[in-house]
Amino acid sequence: MKTTLLSILAQADGGAGGSKNPTLVIVLAVVVVLAFMAISTYNAFVKLRNRFKNAFSQIDVQLKRRYDLIPNLVEAVKGYMKHERETLEAVIKARNVAMSASNAASAAPGDPDAMGQLASAEGALKGAMARLMVVVERYPDLKANENMLSLQEELTSTENKVAFARQAYNDAVMAFNTKREIFPNNIFAGIFGFKEAKLFEVDDVSERQAPKVQF
């Protein structure tokens, strides 16, 4: 494409010994510059979009790991907590909703609706887990159980990894959105259909830190 545009521009300039058409030269020069700008901007958007998509894939891996651990946690505690069925069912329900929201977000990282639903579902899951931990405190034997201690370590490690991956994703989204908002990039973003990406944020300020899973 570059060679073609330069050839057209050379012909408009009159070629070897030909007459020049200044107006046409100027118009074609502007077209060439805009074309180069469009190609460069488009490629930059693609790179930045791929970066935040890849960053979200790291979140997805850790969320799936946590979703797999939660049923093990419920299985480990329900033998001790026979009268806490409602609490355990709330955890499993919240986990299933969050897992569904995560799958939707994984299919469209950065999409405002998908990311908003994931943030809401994750908040509900954290709340259900926090209520479960309050109940666990009432059972000293359960807190000392080796299986529970192992789950504690795995969940804490996974939560930390989720927090780090979320920060990397949000940084990548900010880079994409900033690039998109700068003039004249915002014009090309509209032409090429690059929409603003949504951060993965939590509503409660206290939840911005990785939750501590203690037994």
N, C-alpha and C positions, 0 to 999 in steps of 0.2 A: 504493500500500500504506500509506503514511504517513497519508493522509487517512482510509482505511478504519479503521485502528487507532485514530486519534484520535476518530472518530465512535463507535466501539464504546465507547471509554472514556468519552465524554461521556454516552452512553445509560446506561452502568452507574452514572454519577454522579447519575442521576435526570432528566437533561435539564432543561428549563425547568419548574420547579415540581413535579417528580416526587420520589418518595421515593428516598433514597440506600441503597445496599447497600455498606457500607464494605469488607466482605471481598472482594466481587467487584471493587470499584474497585482494591484493592491487588493482587489477582491479575492483573487486566488491565494495571495499570501495570507490573508486573514483566515480563509478556509483551511489552509494547511496548518496554521498555528492552532486553530480551534480543534482540528482533527487530532493533532498531536496531544493537545491538552486533554481531550476527551479520552483518548486511549490510555494515557498515563494515569488519569484520575480513576478510570474504570478499573484498571489493574491494581491500583492502590486500595480501592474499596474491596476488591475481591480478596486481597491478601489479608487485610484487617478483619474482614468477615470470617475468613477461614481460621484466623487466629483465635477469635472469641468462640467459635464453634468448637475448635479443638480444646480450648480451656473448659468449655462446658462438659465435654466428654469426660474430662477428669473428675468433675463433680459427679457426673452420672455414675461412674465406676464406684466411687465412695458411697454414694447414696444407696446403690443397690447392695453393697456390702452391709450397710447398716440395716436395710430392710430385711436382709437374710438373717441378721443376728437377733432382731427383735422377737420373732417367734421362738427362738431358742431361749431367750430371756423369759418369755411368758411361760414356756414349758417348764423351765427350771423353778419358777416361783409358785406355780399354781398348786403344787403339792403342799406347800406351806400356807397358802392363802385361799383356802377352800371357801371362805366367806367373802371373798373380794372379787367375785365373778364379774360384776359390773365394771370394775376398774380394769380388769384384764381384757374384757371385751372391747372397752373403749380404746385401749392401746392398739389392739389388732385392727379395729375399724379405722383408726387414724392412720395406721401404717399402710393399710390397703389403699386408702384415698390418696395418701402422699405418693405411693408407688405408681398409681395411675397418673397422677399429675406429673411425676418425673418422666414417665414414658412420653407424655404429650410434649413436654418441654424438650426432651431429647430429640424429638422429631422436628422441632422448630426452635432451636436456641435463639434467644433474643426476642422472640415474639412477645409482645406486651401481655396478651391474654394468657398464654401458656406460662410465662414466667410469673405473672401475678397469681395464678392459681397454684403454682408450685410453692411460692412463698407463703401463701395462706395455708396450704395443706401442711407444709413443714412446721409452721407455727402451731397448728393444732396438734400435730404429732409431738412436738416438744412439750406442749402443755400436758398431754396425756401421759407422757413419760415422766414428767416432773411429779404428777399426782401419784403415779405408781411408786416412785422413789420414796415419797412421803410415807406410803403404806409399808414399804419394805423396812423402813426404820423401826417398825414395831416388832420385827421378828429377828432377834439376835442370832438365832441358829442359822437363819437364811443368809444373813450378812456374812457369816463365817464360812459358808459353804464354798468349797474349792471351785466348783463349777461356776458359781456366781462371781467369784474373784477373777476367774479367767475371762468371763463375759465382760466384767467391769473394765479390764485392761483392753480388751478388743474394742469395746464401744468407745472408750475414751480416745484411743488411738484413731479410730475411724472418724470421730467427731472433729478431731484436730485436723485430719486430712481434708475433711469437707470444708472446714473454715479456710484453710490455705488455698484450696482449689477455687473456692468462691471468690476469694480476693483476687486471684489471678484472672478469673473470668471477668470480674467487674473492672479490673484495670484494662483488659483487652476491649471491653465494651466502651469504656470511656475514650480510649484512643480512636475507636471507630467513629463514635458519635461526634467527637471533636473534629475529626477530619471531615466528616459529613457536613458540619455546620459552617465551616469556613468558606467564605466567598472566594472563587466562584464554584467551589466544590458542591455547595448546596444546590446549585442549578443542575449540575451533572447528576447529582444524587437523585433529584426528582425525575430527570429524563430516563435514567437507568433503573429506577425503581428500588434504590437502596433506602430502606426505611430505618428510622431510629431503632436501635436495639435497646432492650429493657435490662436494667441491672437486676441482679439477684439479691434483693434486700430483705431484711427481716423487719417486722413492724416494731417489736419491742427492743429498745436500746440494750437491755440486759441480755438479749439473745444474740447480740452481735459477737459475743465471746463464745467460744466453744463450751457447751454445757458440760458440767462435771458429773460423771456418772459414779455415784458412790453407793456402796452397800454396807 
